[in-house]
Amino acid sequence: MYYLTKEKKQEIFKQYGASQENTGSPEGQIAMFTKRIKHLTEHLKKNKKDMHTERALVLLVGKRRRLLDYLIKTDIERYRKIIKELGIRK
């Protein structure tokens, strides 16, 4: 039923964050937001009039953008690495 189970979340944080328990790392959060953004984008392709999901998508993109901006200011190498791994472009 859910597209993002507890195991999938732990796997994402393990792969992109420092560990699966470290859910606060910017890289882990950016990866999680990216996965959710891709899911909502696919949903909106099928349901063009779903304005609630569209708003949620816009808010998620903004959150991810702010995290990416924070990462640029603090550590440019970590930023470049996560951008390359996730295939995100500015």
Distance bins in CASP14 RR format, pairs under 12 A and 6 or more apart:
PFRMAT RR
TARGET T0000
AUTHOR 0000-0000-0000
RMODE 2
METHOD distances of the structure
MODEL  1
2 8 0 0 0 0 1 0 0 0 0 0 0
2 9 0 0 0 0 0 1 0 0 0 0 0
2 36 0 0 0 0 0 1 0 0 0 0 0
2 39 0 0 0 0 0 1 0 0 0 0 0
3 9 0 0 0 0 0 1 0 0 0 0 0
3 35 0 0 0 0 1 0 0 0 0 0 0
3 36 0 0 0 0 1 0 0 0 0 0 0
3 38 0 0 0 0 1 0 0 0 0 0 0
3 39 1 0 1 0 0 0 0 0 0 0 0
3 40 0 0 0 0 1 0 0 0 0 0 0
3 42 0 0 0 0 1 0 0 0 0 0 0
3 43 0 0 0 0 1 0 0 0 0 0 0
4 10 0 0 0 0 0 1 0 0 0 0 0
4 11 0 0 0 0 0 1 0 0 0 0 0
4 12 0 0 0 0 1 0 0 0 0 0 0
4 13 0 0 0 0 0 1 0 0 0 0 0
4 31 0 0 0 0 0 1 0 0 0 0 0
4 32 0 0 0 0 1 0 0 0 0 0 0
4 33 0 0 0 0 0 1 0 0 0 0 0
4 34 0 0 0 0 0 1 0 0 0 0 0
4 35 1 0 0 1 0 0 0 0 0 0 0
4 36 1 0 0 1 0 0 0 0 0 0 0
4 37 0 0 0 0 0 1 0 0 0 0 0
4 38 0 0 0 0 0 1 0 0 0 0 0
4 39 1 0 0 1 0 0 0 0 0 0 0
4 40 0 0 0 0 0 1 0 0 0 0 0
5 11 0 0 0 0 1 0 0 0 0 0 0
5 12 0 0 0 0 0 1 0 0 0 0 0
5 35 0 0 0 0 0 1 0 0 0 0 0
6 12 0 0 0 0 0 1 0 0 0 0 0
6 13 0 0 0 0 0 1 0 0 0 0 0
6 20 0 0 0 0 0 1 0 0 0 0 0
6 23 0 0 0 0 0 1 0 0 0 0 0
7 13 0 0 0 0 0 1 0 0 0 0 0
7 14 0 0 0 0 0 1 0 0 0 0 0
7 20 0 0 0 0 1 0 0 0 0 0 0
8 14 0 0 0 0 0 1 0 0 0 0 0
8 15 0 0 0 0 0 1 0 0 0 0 0
8 20 0 0 0 0 0 1 0 0 0 0 0
8 31 0 0 0 0 0 1 0 0 0 0 0
8 32 0 0 0 0 1 0 0 0 0 0 0
8 35 0 0 0 0 1 0 0 0 0 0 0
8 36 0 0 0 0 0 1 0 0 0 0 0
8 39 0 0 0 0 0 1 0 0 0 0 0
9 15 0 0 0 0 0 1 0 0 0 0 0
9 16 0 0 0 0 0 1 0 0 0 0 0
9 17 0 0 0 0 0 1 0 0 0 0 0
9 20 0 0 0 0 1 0 0 0 0 0 0
9 21 0 0 0 0 0 1 0 0 0 0 0
9 23 1 0 0 1 0 0 0 0 0 0 0
9 28 0 0 0 0 1 0 0 0 0 0 0
9 29 0 0 0 0 0 1 0 0 0 0 0
9 31 0 0 0 0 1 0 0 0 0 0 0
9 32 1 0 0 1 0 0 0 0 0 0 0
9 33 0 0 0 0 0 1 0 0 0 0 0
9 35 0 0 0 0 1 0 0 0 0 0 0
9 36 0 0 0 0 0 1 0 0 0 0 0
10 16 0 0 0 0 0 1 0 0 0 0 0
10 17 0 0 0 0 0 1 0 0 0 0 0
10 19 0 0 0 0 1 0 0 0 0 0 0
10 20 1 0 1 0 0 0 0 0 0 0 0
10 21 0 0 0 0 1 0 0 0 0 0 0
10 22 0 0 0 0 0 1 0 0 0 0 0
10 23 0 0 0 0 1 0 0 0 0 0 0
10 28 0 0 0 0 0 1 0 0 0 0 0
10 32 0 0 0 0 0 1 0 0 0 0 0
11 17 0 0 0 0 0 1 0 0 0 0 0
11 19 0 0 0 0 0 1 0 0 0 0 0
11 20 1 0 0 1 0 0 0 0 0 0 0
11 28 0 0 0 0 0 1 0 0 0 0 0
11 31 0 0 0 0 0 1 0 0 0 0 0
11 32 0 0 0 0 0 1 0 0 0 0 0
11 35 0 0 0 0 0 1 0 0 0 0 0
12 19 0 0 0 0 0 1 0 0 0 0 0
12 20 0 0 0 0 1 0 0 0 0 0 0
12 22 0 0 0 0 0 1 0 0 0 0 0
12 23 0 0 0 0 1 0 0 0 0 0 0
12 25 0 0 0 0 0 1 0 0 0 0 0
12 27 0 0 0 0 1 0 0 0 0 0 0
12 28 1 0 0 1 0 0 0 0 0 0 0
12 29 0 0 0 0 1 0 0 0 0 0 0
12 30 0 0 0 0 0 1 0 0 0 0 0
12 31 1 0 1 0 0 0 0 0 0 0 0
12 32 1 0 1 0 0 0 0 0 0 0 0
12 33 0 0 0 0 0 1 0 0 0 0 0
12 34 0 0 0 0 1 0 0 0 0 0 0
12 35 1 0 0 1 0 0 0 0 0 0 0
12 36 0 0 0 0 0 1 0 0 0 0 0
12 85 0 0 0 0 0 1 0 0 0 0 0
12 86 0 0 0 0 0 1 0 0 0 0 0
13 19 1 0 0 1 0 0 0 0 0 0 0
13 20 1 0 1 0 0 0 0 0 0 0 0
13 21 1 0 0 1 0 0 0 0 0 0 0
13 22 1 0 0 1 0 0 0 0 0 0 0
13 23 1 0 1 0 0 0 0 0 0 0 0
13 24 0 0 0 0 1 0 0 0 0 0 0
13 25 1 0 0 1 0 0 0 0 0 0 0
13 26 0 0 0 0 0 1 0 0 0 0 0
13 27 0 0 0 0 1 0 0 0 0 0 0
13 28 1 0 1 0 0 0 0 0 0 0 0
13 29 0 0 0 0 1 0 0 0 0 0 0
13 30 0 0 0 0 0 1 0 0 0 0 0
13 31 1 0 0 1 0 0 0 0 0 0 0
13 32 1 0 0 1 0 0 0 0 0 0 0
13 35 0 0 0 0 0 1 0 0 0 0 0
14 20 1 1 0 0 0 0 0 0 0 0 0
14 21 0 0 0 0 1 0 0 0 0 0 0
14 22 0 0 0 0 1 0 0 0 0 0 0
14 23 0 0 0 0 0 1 0 0 0 0 0
14 25 0 0 0 0 0 1 0 0 0 0 0
14 27 0 0 0 0 0 1 0 0 0 0 0
14 28 0 0 0 0 1 0 0 0 0 0 0
14 31 0 0 0 0 0 1 0 0 0 0 0
14 32 0 0 0 0 0 1 0 0 0 0 0
15 22 0 0 0 0 0 1 0 0 0 0 0
15 25 0 0 0 0 0 1 0 0 0 0 0
15 27 0 0 0 0 1 0 0 0 0 0 0
15 28 0 0 0 0 1 0 0 0 0 0 0
15 31 1 0 0 1 0 0 0 0 0 0 0
15 32 0 0 0 0 0 1 0 0 0 0 0
15 34 0 0 0 0 0 1 0 0 0 0 0
15 35 0 0 0 0 0 1 0 0 0 0 0
15 82 0 0 0 0 0 1 0 0 0 0 0
15 85 0 0 0 0 1 0 0 0 0 0 0
15 86 0 0 0 0 0 1 0 0 0 0 0
16 22 0 0 0 0 0 1 0 0 0 0 0
16 23 0 0 0 0 0 1 0 0 0 0 0
16 24 0 0 0 0 0 1 0 0 0 0 0
16 25 1 0 0 1 0 0 0 0 0 0 0
16 26 0 0 0 0 1 0 0 0 0 0 0
16 27 1 0 1 0 0 0 0 0 0 0 0
16 28 1 0 1 0 0 0 0 0 0 0 0
16 29 0 0 0 0 1 0 0 0 0 0 0
16 30 1 0 0 1 0 0 0 0 0 0 0
16 31 1 1 0 0 0 0 0 0 0 0 0
16 32 0 0 0 0 1 0 0 0 0 0 0
16 33 0 0 0 0 0 1 0 0 0 0 0
16 34 0 0 0 0 1 0 0 0 0 0 0
16 35 0 0 0 0 1 0 0 0 0 0 0
16 67 0 0 0 0 0 1 0 0 0 0 0
16 71 0 0 0 0 0 1 0 0 0 0 0
16 78 0 0 0 0 0 1 0 0 0 0 0
16 81 0 0 0 0 1 0 0 0 0 0 0
16 82 1 0 0 1 0 0 0 0 0 0 0
16 83 0 0 0 0 0 1 0 0 0 0 0
16 84 0 0 0 0 0 1 0 0 0 0 0
16 85 1 0 0 1 0 0 0 0 0 0 0
16 86 1 0 0 1 0 0 0 0 0 0 0
16 88 0 0 0 0 0 1 0 0 0 0 0
17 23 0 0 0 0 1 0 0 0 0 0 0
17 24 0 0 0 0 1 0 0 0 0 0 0
17 25 1 0 1 0 0 0 0 0 0 0 0
17 26 0 0 0 0 1 0 0 0 0 0 0
17 27 1 0 1 0 0 0 0 0 0 0 0
17 28 1 0 1 0 0 0 0 0 0 0 0
17 29 0 0 0 0 1 0 0 0 0 0 0
17 30 0 0 0 0 1 0 0 0 0 0 0
17 31 1 0 0 1 0 0 0 0 0 0 0
17 32 0 0 0 0 1 0 0 0 0 0 0
17 78 0 0 0 0 0 1 0 0 0 0 0
17 81 0 0 0 0 0 1 0 0 0 0 0
17 82 0 0 0 0 1 0 0 0 0 0 0
17 85 0 0 0 0 0 1 0 0 0 0 0
18 24 0 0 0 0 1 0 0 0 0 0 0
18 25 1 0 1 0 0 0 0 0 0 0 0
18 26 0 0 0 0 0 1 0 0 0 0 0
18 27 0 0 0 0 1 0 0 0 0 0 0
18 28 0 0 0 0 1 0 0 0 0 0 0
18 29 0 0 0 0 0 1 0 0 0 0 0
18 78 0 0 0 0 0 1 0 0 0 0 0
19 25 0 0 0 0 1 0 0 0 0 0 0
19 27 0 0 0 0 0 1 0 0 0 0 0
19 28 0 0 0 0 0 1 0 0 0 0 0
20 28 0 0 0 0 1 0 0 0 0 0 0
20 32 0 0 0 0 0 1 0 0 0 0 0
21 28 0 0 0 0 0 1 0 0 0 0 0
22 28 1 0 0 1 0 0 0 0 0 0 0
22 29 0 0 0 0 0 1 0 0 0 0 0
23 29 1 0 0 1 0 0 0 0 0 0 0
23 31 0 0 0 0 0 1 0 0 0 0 0
23 32 0 0 0 0 1 0 0 0 0 0 0
24 30 0 0 0 0 0 1 0 0 0 0 0
24 31 0 0 0 0 0 1 0 0 0 0 0
24 32 0 0 0 0 1 0 0 0 0 0 0
24 67 0 0 0 0 0 1 0 0 0 0 0
24 70 0 0 0 0 0 1 0 0 0 0 0
25 31 0 0 0 0 1 0 0 0 0 0 0
25 32 0 0 0 0 0 1 0 0 0 0 0
25 67 0 0 0 0 0 1 0 0 0 0 0
25 70 0 0 0 0 0 1 0 0 0 0 0
25 71 0 0 0 0 0 1 0 0 0 0 0
25 74 0 0 0 0 0 1 0 0 0 0 0
25 75 0 0 0 0 0 1 0 0 0 0 0
25 78 0 0 0 0 1 0 0 0 0 0 0
25 82 0 0 0 0 0 1 0 0 0 0 0
26 32 0 0 0 0 0 1 0 0 0 0 0
26 33 0 0 0 0 0 1 0 0 0 0 0
26 63 0 0 0 0 0 1 0 0 0 0 0
26 64 0 0 0 0 0 1 0 0 0 0 0
26 66 0 0 0 0 1 0 0 0 0 0 0
26 67 1 0 1 0 0 0 0 0 0 0 0
26 68 0 0 0 0 1 0 0 0 0 0 0
26 69 0 0 0 0 0 1 0 0 0 0 0
26 70 1 0 0 1 0 0 0 0 0 0 0
26 71 1 0 1 0 0 0 0 0 0 0 0
26 72 0 0 0 0 0 1 0 0 0 0 0
26 73 0 0 0 0 0 1 0 0 0 0 0
26 74 0 0 0 0 1 0 0 0 0 0 0
26 75 0 0 0 0 1 0 0 0 0 0 0
26 78 1 0 0 1 0 0 0 0 0 0 0
26 79 0 0 0 0 1 0 0 0 0 0 0
26 81 0 0 0 0 0 1 0 0 0 0 0
26 82 1 0 0 1 0 0 0 0 0 0 0
27 33 0 0 0 0 0 1 0 0 0 0 0
27 34 0 0 0 0 0 1 0 0 0 0 0
27 64 0 0 0 0 0 1 0 0 0 0 0
27 67 0 0 0 0 1 0 0 0 0 0 0
27 68 0 0 0 0 0 1 0 0 0 0 0
27 70 0 0 0 0 0 1 0 0 0 0 0
27 71 1 0 0 1 0 0 0 0 0 0 0
27 74 0 0 0 0 0 1 0 0 0 0 0
27 75 0 0 0 0 0 1 0 0 0 0 0
27 77 0 0 0 0 0 1 0 0 0 0 0
27 78 1 0 0 1 0 0 0 0 0 0 0
27 79 0 0 0 0 1 0 0 0 0 0 0
27 80 0 0 0 0 0 1 0 0 0 0 0
27 81 1 0 0 1 0 0 0 0 0 0 0
27 82 1 0 1 0 0 0 0 0 0 0 0
27 83 0 0 0 0 0 1 0 0 0 0 0
27 84 0 0 0 0 0 1 0 0 0 0 0
27 85 0 0 0 0 1 0 0 0 0 0 0
27 86 0 0 0 0 1 0 0 0 0 0 0
27 88 0 0 0 0 0 1 0 0 0 0 0
28 34 0 0 0 0 1 0 0 0 0 0 0
28 35 0 0 0 0 0 1 0 0 0 0 0
28 64 0 0 0 0 0 1 0 0 0 0 0
28 67 0 0 0 0 1 0 0 0 0 0 0
28 68 0 0 0 0 0 1 0 0 0 0 0
28 71 0 0 0 0 0 1 0 0 0 0 0
28 78 0 0 0 0 0 1 0 0 0 0 0
28 81 0 0 0 0 0 1 0 0 0 0 0
28 82 0 0 0 0 1 0 0 0 0 0 0
28 85 0 0 0 0 0 1 0 0 0 0 0
28 86 0 0 0 0 1 0 0 0 0 0 0
29 35 0 0 0 0 0 1 0 0 0 0 0
29 36 0 0 0 0 0 1 0 0 0 0 0
29 60 0 0 0 0 0 1 0 0 0 0 0
29 63 0 0 0 0 1 0 0 0 0 0 0
29 64 0 0 0 0 1 0 0 0 0 0 0
29 66 0 0 0 0 0 1 0 0 0 0 0
29 67 1 0 1 0 0 0 0 0 0 0 0
29 68 0 0 0 0 0 1 0 0 0 0 0
29 70 0 0 0 0 0 1 0 0 0 0 0
29 71 0 0 0 0 0 1 0 0 0 0 0
29 82 0 0 0 0 0 1 0 0 0 0 0
29 86 0 0 0 0 0 1 0 0 0 0 0
30 36 0 0 0 0 0 1 0 0 0 0 0
30 37 0 0 0 0 0 1 0 0 0 0 0
30 60 0 0 0 0 0 1 0 0 0 0 0
30 61 0 0 0 0 0 1 0 0 0 0 0
30 62 0 0 0 0 0 1 0 0 0 0 0
30 63 0 0 0 0 1 0 0 0 0 0 0
30 64 1 0 1 0 0 0 0 0 0 0 0
30 65 0 0 0 0 1 0 0 0 0 0 0
30 66 0 0 0 0 0 1 0 0 0 0 0
30 67 1 0 1 0 0 0 0 0 0 0 0
30 68 1 0 0 1 0 0 0 0 0 0 0
30 69 0 0 0 0 0 1 0 0 0 0 0
30 70 0 0 0 0 1 0 0 0 0 0 0
30 71 1 0 0 1 0 0 0 0 0 0 0
30 72 0 0 0 0 0 1 0 0 0 0 0
30 78 0 0 0 0 0 1 0 0 0 0 0
30 79 0 0 0 0 1 0 0 0 0 0 0
30 81 0 0 0 0 0 1 0 0 0 0 0
30 82 1 0 1 0 0 0 0 0 0 0 0
30 83 0 0 0 0 1 0 0 0 0 0 0
30 85 0 0 0 0 1 0 0 0 0 0 0
30 86 1 0 0 1 0 0 0 0 0 0 0
30 87 0 0 0 0 0 1 0 0 0 0 0
30 88 1 0 0 1 0 0 0 0 0 0 0
31 37 0 0 0 0 0 1 0 0 0 0 0
31 38 0 0 0 0 0 1 0 0 0 0 0
31 64 0 0 0 0 1 0 0 0 0 0 0
31 67 0 0 0 0 0 1 0 0 0 0 0
31 68 0 0 0 0 0 1 0 0 0 0 0
31 81 0 0 0 0 0 1 0 0 0 0 0
31 82 1 0 0 1 0 0 0 0 0 0 0
31 83 0 0 0 0 0 1 0 0 0 0 0
31 85 1 0 0 1 0 0 0 0 0 0 0
31 86 1 0 0 1 0 0 0 0 0 0 0
31 87 0 0 0 0 0 1 0 0 0 0 0
31 88 0 0 0 0 1 0 0 0 0 0 0
32 38 0 0 0 0 0 1 0 0 0 0 0
32 39 0 0 0 0 0 1 0 0 0 0 0
32 60 0 0 0 0 1 0 0 0 0 0 0
32 63 0 0 0 0 0 1 0 0 0 0 0
32 64 0 0 0 0 1 0 0 0 0 0 0
32 67 0 0 0 0 0 1 0 0 0 0 0
32 82 0 0 0 0 0 1 0 0 0 0 0
32 86 0 0 0 0 0 1 0 0 0 0 0
33 39 0 0 0 0 0 1 0 0 0 0 0
33 40 0 0 0 0 0 1 0 0 0 0 0
33 56 0 0 0 0 0 1 0 0 0 0 0
33 57 0 0 0 0 0 1 0 0 0 0 0
33 59 0 0 0 0 0 1 0 0 0 0 0
33 60 1 0 1 0 0 0 0 0 0 0 0
33 61 0 0 0 0 1 0 0 0 0 0 0
33 62 0 0 0 0 1 0 0 0 0 0 0
33 63 1 0 0 1 0 0 0 0 0 0 0
33 64 1 0 1 0 0 0 0 0 0 0 0
33 65 0 0 0 0 1 0 0 0 0 0 0
33 66 0 0 0 0 0 1 0 0 0 0 0
33 67 1 0 0 1 0 0 0 0 0 0 0
33 68 0 0 0 0 1 0 0 0 0 0 0
33 82 0 0 0 0 0 1 0 0 0 0 0
33 86 0 0 0 0 1 0 0 0 0 0 0
33 88 0 0 0 0 1 0 0 0 0 0 0
34 40 0 0 0 0 0 1 0 0 0 0 0
34 41 0 0 0 0 0 1 0 0 0 0 0
34 60 0 0 0 0 1 0 0 0 0 0 0
34 61 0 0 0 0 1 0 0 0 0 0 0
34 63 0 0 0 0 0 1 0 0 0 0 0
34 64 1 0 0 1 0 0 0 0 0 0 0
34 65 0 0 0 0 0 1 0 0 0 0 0
34 67 0 0 0 0 0 1 0 0 0 0 0
34 68 0 0 0 0 0 1 0 0 0 0 0
34 82 0 0 0 0 1 0 0 0 0 0 0
34 83 0 0 0 0 0 1 0 0 0 0 0
34 85 0 0 0 0 1 0 0 0 0 0 0
34 86 1 0 1 0 0 0 0 0 0 0 0
34 87 0 0 0 0 1 0 0 0 0 0 0
34 88 1 0 0 1 0 0 0 0 0 0 0
34 89 0 0 0 0 0 1 0 0 0 0 0
35 41 0 0 0 0 0 1 0 0 0 0 0
35 42 0 0 0 0 0 1 0 0 0 0 0
35 60 0 0 0 0 0 1 0 0 0 0 0
35 64 0 0 0 0 0 1 0 0 0 0 0
35 86 0 0 0 0 1 0 0 0 0 0 0
35 88 0 0 0 0 0 1 0 0 0 0 0
36 42 0 0 0 0 0 1 0 0 0 0 0
36 43 0 0 0 0 0 1 0 0 0 0 0
36 53 0 0 0 0 0 1 0 0 0 0 0
36 56 0 0 0 0 1 0 0 0 0 0 0
36 57 0 0 0 0 1 0 0 0 0 0 0
36 59 0 0 0 0 0 1 0 0 0 0 0
36 60 1 0 1 0 0 0 0 0 0 0 0
36 61 0 0 0 0 0 1 0 0 0 0 0
36 63 0 0 0 0 1 0 0 0 0 0 0
36 64 0 0 0 0 1 0 0 0 0 0 0
37 43 0 0 0 0 0 1 0 0 0 0 0
37 44 0 0 0 0 0 1 0 0 0 0 0
37 53 0 0 0 0 0 1 0 0 0 0 0
37 54 0 0 0 0 0 1 0 0 0 0 0
37 56 0 0 0 0 1 0 0 0 0 0 0
37 57 1 0 0 1 0 0 0 0 0 0 0
37 58 0 0 0 0 0 1 0 0 0 0 0
37 59 0 0 0 0 0 1 0 0 0 0 0
37 60 1 0 1 0 0 0 0 0 0 0 0
37 61 1 0 0 1 0 0 0 0 0 0 0
37 62 0 0 0 0 1 0 0 0 0 0 0
37 63 0 0 0 0 1 0 0 0 0 0 0
37 64 1 0 0 1 0 0 0 0 0 0 0
37 65 0 0 0 0 0 1 0 0 0 0 0
37 86 0 0 0 0 0 1 0 0 0 0 0
37 88 0 0 0 0 1 0 0 0 0 0 0
38 44 0 0 0 0 0 1 0 0 0 0 0
38 45 0 0 0 0 0 1 0 0 0 0 0
38 57 0 0 0 0 0 1 0 0 0 0 0
38 60 0 0 0 0 0 1 0 0 0 0 0
38 61 0 0 0 0 0 1 0 0 0 0 0
38 64 0 0 0 0 0 1 0 0 0 0 0
38 86 0 0 0 0 1 0 0 0 0 0 0
38 87 0 0 0 0 0 1 0 0 0 0 0
38 88 0 0 0 0 0 1 0 0 0 0 0
39 45 0 0 0 0 0 1 0 0 0 0 0
39 46 0 0 0 0 0 1 0 0 0 0 0
39 53 0 0 0 0 1 0 0 0 0 0 0
39 56 0 0 0 0 0 1 0 0 0 0 0
39 57 0 0 0 0 1 0 0 0 0 0 0
39 60 0 0 0 0 1 0 0 0 0 0 0
40 46 0 0 0 0 0 1 0 0 0 0 0
40 47 0 0 0 0 0 1 0 0 0 0 0
40 50 0 0 0 0 1 0 0 0 0 0 0
40 52 0 0 0 0 0 1 0 0 0 0 0
40 53 1 0 1 0 0 0 0 0 0 0 0
40 54 0 0 0 0 1 0 0 0 0 0 0
40 55 0 0 0 0 0 1 0 0 0 0 0
40 56 1 0 0 1 0 0 0 0 0 0 0
40 57 1 0 1 0 0 0 0 0 0 0 0
40 58 0 0 0 0 1 0 0 0 0 0 0
40 59 0 0 0 0 0 1 0 0 0 0 0
40 60 1 0 0 1 0 0 0 0 0 0 0
40 61 0 0 0 0 1 0 0 0 0 0 0
40 64 0 0 0 0 0 1 0 0 0 0 0
41 47 0 0 0 0 0 1 0 0 0 0 0
41 48 0 0 0 0 0 1 0 0 0 0 0
41 50 0 0 0 0 0 1 0 0 0 0 0
41 53 0 0 0 0 1 0 0 0 0 0 0
41 54 0 0 0 0 0 1 0 0 0 0 0
41 56 0 0 0 0 0 1 0 0 0 0 0
41 57 1 0 0 1 0 0 0 0 0 0 0
41 58 0 0 0 0 0 1 0 0 0 0 0
41 60 0 0 0 0 0 1 0 0 0 0 0
41 61 0 0 0 0 1 0 0 0 0 0 0
42 50 0 0 0 0 0 1 0 0 0 0 0
42 53 0 0 0 0 0 1 0 0 0 0 0
42 57 0 0 0 0 0 1 0 0 0 0 0
43 49 0 0 0 0 0 1 0 0 0 0 0
43 50 1 0 0 1 0 0 0 0 0 0 0
43 52 0 0 0 0 0 1 0 0 0 0 0
43 53 1 0 1 0 0 0 0 0 0 0 0
43 54 0 0 0 0 1 0 0 0 0 0 0
43 56 0 0 0 0 1 0 0 0 0 0 0
43 57 0 0 0 0 1 0 0 0 0 0 0
44 50 1 0 0 1 0 0 0 0 0 0 0
44 51 0 0 0 0 1 0 0 0 0 0 0
44 52 0 0 0 0 0 1 0 0 0 0 0
44 53 1 0 1 0 0 0 0 0 0 0 0
44 54 1 0 0 1 0 0 0 0 0 0 0
44 55 0 0 0 0 0 1 0 0 0 0 0
44 56 0 0 0 0 1 0 0 0 0 0 0
44 57 1 0 0 1 0 0 0 0 0 0 0
44 58 0 0 0 0 0 1 0 0 0 0 0
44 60 0 0 0 0 0 1 0 0 0 0 0
45 53 0 0 0 0 0 1 0 0 0 0 0
45 54 0 0 0 0 0 1 0 0 0 0 0
45 57 0 0 0 0 0 1 0 0 0 0 0
46 53 0 0 0 0 0 1 0 0 0 0 0
47 53 1 0 0 1 0 0 0 0 0 0 0
47 54 0 0 0 0 1 0 0 0 0 0 0
47 57 0 0 0 0 0 1 0 0 0 0 0
48 54 0 0 0 0 1 0 0 0 0 0 0
50 56 0 0 0 0 1 0 0 0 0 0 0
50 57 0 0 0 0 1 0 0 0 0 0 0
51 57 0 0 0 0 0 1 0 0 0 0 0
51 58 0 0 0 0 0 1 0 0 0 0 0
52 58 0 0 0 0 0 1 0 0 0 0 0
52 59 0 0 0 0 0 1 0 0 0 0 0
53 59 0 0 0 0 0 1 0 0 0 0 0
53 60 0 0 0 0 0 1 0 0 0 0 0
54 60 0 0 0 0 0 1 0 0 0 0 0
54 61 0 0 0 0 0 1 0 0 0 0 0
55 61 0 0 0 0 0 1 0 0 0 0 0
55 62 0 0 0 0 0 1 0 0 0 0 0
56 62 0 0 0 0 0 1 0 0 0 0 0
56 63 0 0 0 0 0 1 0 0 0 0 0
57 63 0 0 0 0 0 1 0 0 0 0 0
57 64 0 0 0 0 0 1 0 0 0 0 0
58 64 0 0 0 0 0 1 0 0 0 0 0
58 65 0 0 0 0 0 1 0 0 0 0 0
59 65 0 0 0 0 0 1 0 0 0 0 0
59 66 0 0 0 0 0 1 0 0 0 0 0
60 66 0 0 0 0 0 1 0 0 0 0 0
60 67 0 0 0 0 0 1 0 0 0 0 0
61 67 0 0 0 0 0 1 0 0 0 0 0
61 68 0 0 0 0 0 1 0 0 0 0 0
61 88 0 0 0 0 0 1 0 0 0 0 0
62 68 0 0 0 0 1 0 0 0 0 0 0
62 69 0 0 0 0 1 0 0 0 0 0 0
63 69 0 0 0 0 0 1 0 0 0 0 0
63 70 0 0 0 0 0 1 0 0 0 0 0
64 70 0 0 0 0 0 1 0 0 0 0 0
64 71 0 0 0 0 0 1 0 0 0 0 0
64 82 0 0 0 0 0 1 0 0 0 0 0
64 83 0 0 0 0 0 1 0 0 0 0 0
64 86 0 0 0 0 1 0 0 0 0 0 0
64 88 0 0 0 0 1 0 0 0 0 0 0
64 90 0 0 0 0 0 1 0 0 0 0 0
65 71 0 0 0 0 0 1 0 0 0 0 0
65 72 0 0 0 0 0 1 0 0 0 0 0
65 88 0 0 0 0 1 0 0 0 0 0 0
65 90 0 0 0 0 1 0 0 0 0 0 0
66 72 0 0 0 0 0 1 0 0 0 0 0
66 73 0 0 0 0 0 1 0 0 0 0 0
67 73 0 0 0 0 0 1 0 0 0 0 0
67 74 0 0 0 0 0 1 0 0 0 0 0
67 78 0 0 0 0 0 1 0 0 0 0 0
67 79 0 0 0 0 1 0 0 0 0 0 0
67 82 0 0 0 0 1 0 0 0 0 0 0
67 83 0 0 0 0 0 1 0 0 0 0 0
67 86 0 0 0 0 0 1 0 0 0 0 0
67 88 0 0 0 0 0 1 0 0 0 0 0
68 74 0 0 0 0 0 1 0 0 0 0 0
68 75 0 0 0 0 0 1 0 0 0 0 0
68 76 0 0 0 0 0 1 0 0 0 0 0
68 78 0 0 0 0 0 1 0 0 0 0 0
68 79 1 0 0 1 0 0 0 0 0 0 0
68 80 0 0 0 0 0 1 0 0 0 0 0
68 82 1 0 0 1 0 0 0 0 0 0 0
68 83 1 0 0 1 0 0 0 0 0 0 0
68 86 0 0 0 0 0 1 0 0 0 0 0
68 88 1 0 0 1 0 0 0 0 0 0 0
68 89 0 0 0 0 0 1 0 0 0 0 0
68 90 1 0 0 1 0 0 0 0 0 0 0
69 76 0 0 0 0 0 1 0 0 0 0 0
69 79 0 0 0 0 1 0 0 0 0 0 0
69 90 0 0 0 0 1 0 0 0 0 0 0
70 76 0 0 0 0 0 1 0 0 0 0 0
70 78 0 0 0 0 0 1 0 0 0 0 0
70 79 0 0 0 0 1 0 0 0 0 0 0
70 82 0 0 0 0 0 1 0 0 0 0 0
71 77 0 0 0 0 1 0 0 0 0 0 0
71 78 1 0 1 0 0 0 0 0 0 0 0
71 79 1 0 1 0 0 0 0 0 0 0 0
71 80 0 0 0 0 1 0 0 0 0 0 0
71 81 0 0 0 0 1 0 0 0 0 0 0
71 82 1 0 0 1 0 0 0 0 0 0 0
71 83 0 0 0 0 1 0 0 0 0 0 0
71 86 0 0 0 0 0 1 0 0 0 0 0
71 88 0 0 0 0 0 1 0 0 0 0 0
71 90 0 0 0 0 0 1 0 0 0 0 0
72 78 0 0 0 0 1 0 0 0 0 0 0
72 79 1 0 1 0 0 0 0 0 0 0 0
72 80 0 0 0 0 1 0 0 0 0 0 0
72 82 0 0 0 0 0 1 0 0 0 0 0
72 83 0 0 0 0 1 0 0 0 0 0 0
72 90 0 0 0 0 1 0 0 0 0 0 0
73 79 0 0 0 0 1 0 0 0 0 0 0
75 81 0 0 0 0 1 0 0 0 0 0 0
75 82 0 0 0 0 0 1 0 0 0 0 0
76 82 0 0 0 0 0 1 0 0 0 0 0
76 83 0 0 0 0 0 1 0 0 0 0 0
77 83 0 0 0 0 0 1 0 0 0 0 0
77 84 0 0 0 0 0 1 0 0 0 0 0
78 84 0 0 0 0 0 1 0 0 0 0 0
78 85 0 0 0 0 0 1 0 0 0 0 0
79 85 0 0 0 0 0 1 0 0 0 0 0
79 86 0 0 0 0 0 1 0 0 0 0 0
79 88 0 0 0 0 0 1 0 0 0 0 0
79 90 0 0 0 0 1 0 0 0 0 0 0
80 86 0 0 0 0 0 1 0 0 0 0 0
80 87 0 0 0 0 0 1 0 0 0 0 0
80 88 0 0 0 0 0 1 0 0 0 0 0
80 89 0 0 0 0 0 1 0 0 0 0 0
80 90 0 0 0 0 0 1 0 0 0 0 0
81 87 0 0 0 0 0 1 0 0 0 0 0
81 88 0 0 0 0 0 1 0 0 0 0 0
82 88 1 0 0 1 0 0 0 0 0 0 0
82 90 0 0 0 0 0 1 0 0 0 0 0
83 89 1 0 0 1 0 0 0 0 0 0 0
83 90 1 0 0 1 0 0 0 0 0 0 0
END
